[in-house]
Amino acid sequence: MVAGFVLLGGCIEHKSEDPIECYRLWSGEEPPSDVKVLNAKYWQSPHWTKEYILYMELTAPSKWRKEFIKENHLTLDSNEWMPPSDIPHWFLPTTNYLQWKLYQSDESSIFEDTVTGKMFLYEIQL
């Protein structure tokens, strides 16, 4: 008779301010070579569900931004954005940015400058 067992690993909280690591923790992959992650801050809970808060500043070509908007079902958002109290000092979208809303999320916002290709991403999933 062969005995079987299940090894249960503890869940770990993830925190990072390394831009590339934050992109990897958020997306599960390395950023594409044409996407430059300038700043980021990421926190993920130790729970088995993926609860996280992300702040990210990046530049990306138009093709990537359009695909990101399409894949994430983003819609333009005309509501005034109320920044959270823990916002990093570098997270500075201006009124020149288009504000996008993540599908079915009242808190997350994506800001896009269509001229410079710069984006600010604020995602919260709790």
Secondary structure, DSSP 8 states (H G I E B T S, - for coil): -------------EEE--HHHHHHHHHSS---TT-EEEEEEEEE-SSSS--EEEEEEEE--HHHHHHHHHHTT-EE--S-----TT--TT----TTSEEEE-TT-SS-EEEE-TTT-EEEEEEEE-
